[in-house]
Each structure stands twice: as structure tokens, then as C-alpha cells.
Amino acid sequence: MTQLIHPIIMLHRDWHPVAEAIEPGTVRSVKLFEQNFVIWRCGDRIIAWDDRCPHRGVRLSGGSVEDQGLRCPYHGLVFNSQGTCVEVPAVPGWTPSPQLALSGYPAELRYGLVWLSLNPDADPKTIPSFPEWSDLNYRKFLCGAYRFRSSPLRVMENFLDVSHFPFVHDGLLGDRTHTEVPEYQVDWNDQGLFIKDVQIWQPNPDGTAEGANVTYNYHAPTPLSAWFEKLSGDRRLSIFFAICPLEPELAMGWMWIAMNYASEIPQAELHGFQDRVVRQDIPIVESQQPKRLPLTLSQEGHLPSDRASIAYRQWLQRRGVEFGAIAS
């Protein structure tokens, strides 16, 4: 394994998807790391604050977007896009104190999702990459949000695992008569976790009902985002999976599907196929005990085919991840 350039990077410093894109004039409450935030659209900008009015603690997400900003539903205070209180209806003309100001969090629209970071210096360029997003040779559609009552890390580890396909997805992504997982490559560096040349036979790898030997290549730039390409001849299917860590044992995820074939198949049918696959995963992941992911390898047994999940846990340890994990 190559050594990480930055060995300790806390999970809260990453970008996380918290909602699908919102329209101008829209206000919503979202959750991240057990905290409630309000997000609203100001022109092309997404504004994110703690979902709490500094006056009497009411949730600002119950308010409304107006010309000057966001109006609190309790006493009607208005906060502009910089978080400054610019109107107090009960005391016209009074200049609000700095105590009534709101501090914002970095928020961006990307891939049809709202991304939020708790790192005040978060760079939008570090939002995880979805390679096919701007490639016109691929049809793309969003699936989710999928809700898992389990650790967000358990959810991602399941996404990186193929040896469960013949049993959890028998007849779709796997076949109980083809269970072997040949050796594959795993590595990590400062660009993330890489899993390459994972080969498996699938009776219906992409919803077209055509069996094939396929090869998977994965890249996880952050612990809760990952992308894979599935190769079968000249056909290429990719899935970009991004997870919002709501609580240590509660997660929500979105999947962008991109494919360079099957243009004749209705999107609703392909979407339904993906929904069916995820519905098979959810009860399995939710049944795992403990719900939080053990990072110390001695806490669970491992198989030679678990190289990806073993590397994932070791990588999480090196990054200092604790949310949703059991460190010892």
C-alpha cells in the first residue's frame, strides 16, 4: 500500500450531498452529522445555516424566502444571504446587534444535488468527481434517495463489495452457480481508494437480460463517495454513489447511473431495475450487527475475497474516521 500524504482527514471536512437540487425561492431543512441545517436558494447560490434563529431558536426552515432574504416564521426577522439580520418587524428602524447574525457553511450545487461541508475553507474543486457527468455519449439519470438504517460506512462498504452478488442479487447481478471472485487489485493514496480488475459473471448486469462476464473498477475519492465502471465488451455502465451521513446509524444515498448503450430501453425500466437492486441491499445492510462498522480487523472474520473491504477499513483508520465506526 502507498502511504497517504495527508493521513488524518476528519470526515466532516469532506463534501456531502444533503438534498436534491432546490429551486430559487425554496427553503428546506436537511440533516448532516446529527445536526439540522437550513438551505435556501438565492439566485444561483445555495445558502446553508444552522436551522435555528439566533433570536428565539425557532427553525428557520419553516420560514419563507423573500426579496431581502429568509424570513423567520416566529417573529418575522429577515436575514440576508450574508446572514445579517436586516429587518425586525417589531422594532422598525432598529439596528440589530451582531448577536443576531448567522454564520454560513460552504454549499454548492453539483450533479443535481446540494453538497454541504462543515469545513469553512472547503474548496468546491474537491467535491467528488463524476467522470461521465459532461460526456454526451452517456445517458444519465438519478436514483434515490435511498435510506438505510445502518452506518453510512456499512452502506459504502456494501457498494464496494461484489462477492455478495450471487446471493443477495441472484438472477440480477449474480448467479449462485457462478460464485468465484478471482484476485483483484486494491490500493490507496492521497487521491482515494482504488479497486481494479474485479471480475464476475452476471446473468443480467445492466437490466438488459443478457448474461456476461464483466469487469468492475472502483474509485472512492472520499469515504462516503465512490464511482465504478462496469465493462462488458464495448458496453460501459457507471454508477456514482454519494452518501449523506445523517446519524452514526442512519444514512441516505443517491446514485447517478450513466450508460453508453441501451438507448432503446425506457428510463423508467432502468430506474426500476436499480431500485430493485437497492431494495435487496437495504434489509441485508440493516441486519448487520453491530450497525457501526468495526475498523479493527480482529473484530470480524475476513475472507480472501474481502480485500476491498479490508482496505476500506484500513483507509478509514488512516483518515481518522470515527462517525459511524467502531475504532476498537
Disulfide bonds with the S-S distance in Angstrom:
none
